[in-house]
Each structure stands twice: as structure tokens, then as C-alpha cells.
């Protein structure tokens, strides 16, 4: 069997309570991850109602999404390291508490600026919460098939949260109001908080290190600035100063962060982590996969509503088979790992997704649901589920136990930044093709743009397959990142 995540076998951790039932820890960690990922996409179908109710401008509406994404990406590594140093349970509770309170504030917002501030605080809470979900899970489940199944569940729940965004958001907006896409988090968050206080055990690194404040400031500012630059591309284009300045500034800050980390005795990001083949290669593959997969839900929803004429709720229902497929793929992956190994399963999943993307790129303006939405959607998401579980396992394997939270934050950062960059690039490609094809508003012109985005996604995933074959390790070995 392919070894999985051996680094967590004998962690030098401080434990304060009797370990609860494993399934309780897995359930609480997965619930936290579900909330985090759900809120990336759930607001999309509520944006028109938000604009009408709060009088938001077009740019303000864009920032309802971007405020969350930028804070989420910018603070992820800091949140992961804070969990290592100050306690994974503590940071889980802090992040979930911030997220829940910000959801309440956003749902009660009376002005546009109040909603934007609430979304930014939501993103900060998510960045603190998300790394702890995977770290708590891997610490609670012994190495082997049980951990592979637990990671598969975590992956499936996370992917299901992204997939469910359109359906949940559409139902809440249709039945209640846009405010409930945020307020729904409050009772769920309260239940998870209560359960976490009761059943989660505290753990943290015992190496005496302190938080690297200069490194934390530089990487947070760098990632947030990069995310801001990426968010500007759709409205301003890639060559506008509003896009280039933050992109260059973000890259410069990240470069300065790497220079500082190389000279710091106790760095936020030990650069030796990237000498671990499993960590470096799996995160690179996660970045490429995320850049294509994140776009699938966005363009499929637009195609269903803008071209096929589905309502928001019906568009969400149309993607239910795809949502089930990603859960199925995630649950099947651990069954294949013992016989095939993590690299082979990841490649197999990516190839299935490639077939789905290529099929989807043949879409027409008058497509039938089985062949233009359901069939390719199932293949894309079945492949996504199969590949995500082994990549997450590889990306967190081999690192020192004291770096567990940081590496988990890196996994989420790779996926989030890949998705943000991919969506910005694919949106630009689709918009340019649509504008070139016709007036930019007709079904045929829109379909041309969406189809080109899926062709580009096919190419990105094929590049990911090559990277996996050449770089992912066949076996995972335990070593120190220091």
C-alpha cells in the first residue's frame, strides 16, 4: 500500500483531553471545511438581489466576491502557522467564530460598505479556520486506509460545498431572500462551535518557536495584493495599470518574503519544505488542477442560465449529478490507492476530467441537458474527486509534524490561488472570444466564449497530467523539512 501522511504518525504534540471518537473529529472538521468552501460560490446567484436591495454599483458587486477571496487567500499561510504555534483547536474556534459573526453582520447589512466589510472578515475567518480542518483530521486518524478515507471525506465535503453553492444560493434567494445565503451560516456555525468546544482536543507544536511577524506581514500582503491584481483582470484587462501594478507589487512582496525566510532562524515558511518532492510537486499539481476545476462551476452556471435559459434554482439542480460525481470520485479514491498508488490515481482522475472538459468544449447554443450539461459535468467532477484526494495526501506527506498546519494552509492556498488565477484568465479568454464572435449578448456568441474556456481548461489539465507523471513521487518518504 502507498504510505500516506507518515509525518503525523508520531507528532510531538501537547494533548489536554482524552481523544474523542474519530468520527466526531472528522465530522466537525468537514463541517468547517464545507462552510468555508460553500461561501466562495453561494453568493453568486444572490448578487442581482444584493445590488437591487443595497444599491451597489457594478464594481461594488464584484467586490462582494473579491473581498472574501482576497482575505481568504492572503491570510491562509498565516492561519496555518498560527494553528501550529497557538493550537489547532483554538484557531479552529477563532476562525469559525469570526466567520459566523461576520455572516450575521453581512446578512443584516443595510449599506453596501457594511456587506463588503463583513465579507472581508468572513474571508479572514475562513483563512484561519481552513488549515485547521485538515490538520485536526490527520492528527486524529491513524496512518493507513482509515486516514485515506478520512481525507477522501474531507475532499468530497469541500468539493461538495463548492458544488452546492449554486443550488443552496438559488433555493434561499427564491424562497427567502439574499440575506439568507449569509444568515444560514449562523445556526450551522453555532452548532459546529458547540460541538468543537465539547469534543475537539487541543494540539500544537512543541518546538518553542514564535510567530515570524515580518514573514507573516510580507506573505499576507503579497498574496492579498496578488489576489487583488487577479481580481482586476476581468474588469480592467491584463495590460491596465490597475492590474499590472498590484500584480508586480504582489510578486515583489512574495520575493522579499522568500529572501527574508532564507535568513530567519524560525521562519513562517521553512523553504526546506519545497525540497520535499511530495510537497512541492503535489502543490504545483493542485495549483494547475484548481485553475481549471474552479472554472467549471462558474461557466456551467452561466451556460445554463444565460444560454439555456435556466432559472438560478434550476441551474443549481442541473448540476446536482456533477456534485454527486465529485463525492463518488473522492470516496472511490481510497479504494484504488493501495493497489495503484497515489500518483497513478491522481493521473487517472485528471485524465477523466480532461475527457469531460473536452466534451464540454463541444457545447452548442441549443444543447440538450444530458449531453451538454449532465454527461460532461459528471466526467469533470468524477475526475476532480479522484485526483484531489491523492494530491491532498501527497501535499501534506513527509513534512515535520510541527509544520502540519502550515502545509495544510499551503494546500488550500495553492488551490485557492490557482482557482482565482484560472478564473481570471478563463473569463478574459471567454469574454474576448464572445466579443469577437458577435455582439457579446447573443446565445451563440456566449457559447463560443464558454466553449473556448473549456478548451483552454482541457489544455491546462493535460499540462497537469504531464507534471504529475514527471514529478509526483511514486512513494512517500518521511523526512524533515528543516
N, C-alpha and C positions, 0 to 999 in steps of 0.2 A: 504494500500500500504506500502511496505517496505520503511522506510525513507532512503534517500540517501544523504550522504555527508552534514549533517546538519551543520558541523563546518564552512562551508563557507557562512552560511546564513547572519550573521551579523559581517563581518570581520572589525576590526579596521584598515582600510586602508586609505592611502593618495591618493586621486584621483585628477588628474590635468586637466582632459578634460572631455567633455561630452561623455558618453558611446556610442560607435558606435553600429551599427546593430549587433545583436548577431551572425548572420550567418557569418559576416566578421571575427569576432574573432575566431570562430570555424574553418573557412576555413584556416586562417593564422596559427593557432596552429597545425592543422592537416597537413598542408604542411610542417611545420618544422619537425614534427614527422616522416613524410614519408621519408624525405631526410635522417634523422638520421638512420632509420632502413634499408632503401634501401642500404646504404653504408656498412652495415655489410656483405651483401651477394653478392652485384653486381660485385665485383672484382673477384669472384671465377672463372668464366668462362674465364676471361681475363688473368689469371695467366700464362698459357703457352706462350701467346704472349708477356707478360711483360718480361718473362725470356729470350726469344729469342732476344728481342729488346735491353734490358739493360744489358744482360749478368749476370743475377742474379744466385747465387748458389741455391741449394735446400733449405738450411736453410734461405737464404735471401728471397726466395719466400714465405716461411712460415711467415716471419716477415711482409710481405705486409699485411697480415690479422691480425697478432697478434699486430702489432704496434697500429692499430686502436682500437682493442678490449681492450687492456690493458689500454690505456689512457682513453677510454670511461668508463670502469668500475672503474678505480682508482679515477677519478675526479667527479664522479656523485653526491655523497653526498655534496661535496664542492660546486658544481654548484647549487644544490638545495637550500642550505643555503644562498649562495651569492644572489640568487634571492629574498629570504625573506628580507635580510638586505639592499640590494642596489637597488632593484627594479626589478620586474619580466620582464617588457618590456625591461629595459636596458640590463639585462642578456640574454634575447632572442636575442636582436640585436647583442650583443657582440659575443655570441656563433655562431649565423648564419653568422656573418661577418668573424670570424675565419675559420669556416667550408668552406665558399665559397672561400676565398683566398687560403686556403690550397688545395682545389680541383683544383684550377687553377695552383698552383705550382706543384702538383702531375701530372697533365695532361701534363705539359711542361717539366717534369723531363728528364734530359739527362744521369743521372747516377743512379745506384741503391740506393745509400745513400740519394739522393735527394728525391726519391719516398718514402722511409721509413720515413724520417723526415716529409714530407708532410702528410703521413697517420697518424702519431702520433699527429700532430697538428689538423688534422681533428677530431680525437677521442677526443681531449681536447675541441674543439668547440662543438662537439656533446654532451659532458657531461655537458657543461654549458647551452646548448640550450634545451636538452630533458626535464629536470624537469619543465622548464617554460612553455612548451607547455600544460601540463595538468593543471598547476596552473592557467594560464591565462584563460583556458577554464572553469574550475569550478567556477572561480570568476565572469565570465561573464554571466553564465547561472543560473537562479534561481533553487533552490532545487525542486525536483519532477520529473515528466515524461520527461520534457524538458532536464534536466541535464542527466538523464539516456540515452536519445537518443544521446546527445552530446558526452558522454563518449563512447557510443557504436560506434559512428562515429570515434572518436579518436582511439579506439581499432582496428576497421576494417582497418583504413588507415595505422596504424602501422603494423598490420599483413600483409596487402597487400603490404607494402614496402618490407618486408622480402620475401614474396612470389614472388614479381615481379623481384627480383634481378637477378634470372637466365634468365628470359625472356628478360629483358631490357639489361642485360650484353651481352647475346648471340647475340641479334639483333645489338647492337652497334659495337661489335667486328667483326661480319660478314660483316656489311655494311660499317663501317668506320674504326676504329682501337681501340686498347685497351685504348688509351688515352681518348676516349670519355666516358668511364664509369666514369671518374672523371670530365672531362670538361662539361658534361651535367648538373652538379650541378651549374655551374656558372650562366647561364642565369636564371635558376629557382630560385637560391638563391637571385639574384639581384631583381627579381620581388617580391619575398616574403619580402625582406628587404624594398623595396619601399612602399609596402602596409602596413607593420608593422609600419614604421615611420609615415605614414599618419593616420592610423586608431586605432592602439592599444593604450590603456590608461595605464599610469604608476600606479603601486601599490606596496606597500611594508609594512612590519611590522612596527608598530609604538611604539615598546616597548623599544627603546633606546639601545638595545643590540649591541655589536660589534662582529665581526667575531672571533671565538675561533681558533686562529692561531696554538697553539700546537695540538689541536684536529684535525684540518684540515690537518696538516702535517702528523700526525700519521695515520689517516684513509686513506688518499690518498696513502701514502707509503705502508700501509698494504694491501689495496685492489689491488694496482698495482702489488705488489710483489706476492700476491696470484694468480692473473691472469697470471703473468709470469710463475709461477710454474706449473699452469694448462696447459699453452701452451707448456711446455716442455715434457709433458707426452707422447704425440704421438710419438715424435722422440726418447726420451731417456728412456721411461718406468717409472713406478711408484716408483721403488726402486733405481734409479740412484741418485747420489749426486746432479746432475744438476736439478733434480726435487724436492728432499726432502728438500734441503737447503732453496730454496725460499718459499716452502710451510710452513715449520716450522717458518721461519723468518716472513712471512706474518701473520701467526696466532699469533705469539708473538706480533707483532706490533698492530694487532687488539685488542688483550687482553690488551696491555698497553693503547691503546686508550680508551677502556671501563673503565679502572681504573682511567684515567685522567678525563674522563667525569663525573664520580661519584663525583668528588671533585671540579669541576669547577662551579663557580656561574652562568655563562652564557654559557652552553655547546653547541657545534655544534650539538650533538645528545642527546637531553634530554632522559635519559634512561627510564623515566616515560612513554614514548611513547609505550614501549613494555609491559607496564602493561595494555594498552588498548587491549582488546581481539580482536577487529576487525583488528587493525593494525598488531599485532603480527601473528595472525592465517592466515590472508589473504596473508601476505608477505611470510610466510612459504609455503602456498599452491602455490603461484606464483613461488617460487623457484623450487618446485618439478615439477610443470607443465612445466615451462620453460626448465628444464633439459631434458624433453622428447620431447617437441614440437619443440625445436630448431633443434634437430637432424633429424626431419622428412625431411626437405628440403634438408639437406646435403646428406642423404643416398638415398633419392628418386632420386636426380640428378645423383649421382654416379651409381645407379642401371640402370637408363635409358640410360646413356652414356656407361658405362663400360661393362654392361651385355647385354642390349637390342640393343646396337649399335646406339642410337640416337645421332644426332649432338647436339652441345650446344643450338642452337636455337630451334630445335625440342624438346629437353628435357624441355626447358622453356615453350614451347607451350603445352606440355603434362601435365604440372602442372597448367594450367590456370583454369580448373574446380575446383581444390583444392583451388586456390586463390579466386575464386568466392564464394566457400563454406564458407571460413572464414569471408568474408564480409557479407554473408547472416546470418551466425550464430551471428555475432556481432550486426546486425540490428534487429534480432528476439529477442535477449535477453531482451531489454527494454519492449517488449510486454508481456513477461512472468513474469517480476519482480513483478508487482502489485498483481497478483494472487498467485504466488508461493513463492516469496521471494528470496533474493539474494543467500542464501545458497543452496536452492533446485535447482535453475537454474545452479549454479556453479557445483554441483554434477552431474546433468543431462548432462551438456556439457562434463564433464570429462568421464562419462560412455560411451557416444557416441564415444569419442576419443579412449577409451580403445578398443571398438569393432573394430575401424579402425586399430589400431596398431596390434591387434591380427590377423586380416585378412591379413594385410601386411606381417606379420611374416611367412605366408604360401607361400611366393613368390618362384618362380622357375626360373631357368636359361632360360626357353623358355616361359615365361609368356605372356599372351595376354594383350594388353593395358587396355581393360575395367575392367578386373578382377585383374590385377597385379599393376596397377598404378591409374587409374581414380577412381574406386569404393572405395578402402580403403583410398585413398587420400582425397576424398570428406568427408568421415566419420571423419577422423582425424581432418581435418580443420574446419568442421562444429562444432564439439565438442569444438575445441580450441576457436572459436569465441564466442560460447555460454558461456563458462566458464570465459573467460578473462574479459568481461565487468563487471559482478558482483564482481569478485575478485578485479579489479581496484577500483570499488566503495567502497567496504569494506575496502580496504587497505588505503584509503585516508579519511575515515569517522572517526569522533569522535575526531580528533586532533585539537589543538588550531589553529585559523586562522594564527597566526604568524609562525606556523610550516608547512604551506601548501606546500611551495617549498621543504622543507626538506623531507616531507613524499612522495611527488611526486618523488623526487630523489631516495628515498628508494625503491619505487615500481619498478623503472627502474633498480636499482642496483640488486634487488632480481631476476628479470627476466634475466638480462644480466649475472650475476654470475652463476645462475642456468643453463643457456644455455651453458656457457663456460665449466663449470664442467661436465655437462651432455655429451657434445660433446666429451670432452677428454676421459671420461670413456667409452662411447659407441664406440668411434673409437678404443680404446685399445681392447675392447671385440671383435669387429668385426675383427680386424687385427689378433688377436690370433686365432680365430676360422678359419679364412681363411688359415693361415699358417699351422694349424693343419690338415685341411681338404685335402690340396693338395699343389701344387707348389706356390700358392698365386697369380697366374696370370690368372688362368682359370676361365671361367664364373661360373662354378659350385661352385668352392671354394669361389669366391667373393660373390655369392648369399648366401651361408651358413653363411658367416660373417655378411652380411647385415640383414639377417633374424634373427640371434641371437640378433642383436642390437634392432630390433623391438620387440622381445620377452622381452628383458630387459626393454624397454620403456613401454611395457604393465604393467610390474610389478611395475615400478615407479609410473605410473598413478593410479594404483589400491591403492598404498600406499597413494597417494594424495587424493583419494576418501575417504579413512578411516579418514585421517586427517581432511578433510572438515566436515565430518559428526560429528566428535567428538569435534571439536574445533571452527569452524566458528560460530559466534553468529546468533541466529535466528532474532534478531532485533538489530539495531544500535542505540546506545545512545550517546548523546553529553556529553563530559567531557573534562577536561583539562588534558594535558599530563604533567603538571608541579607539 
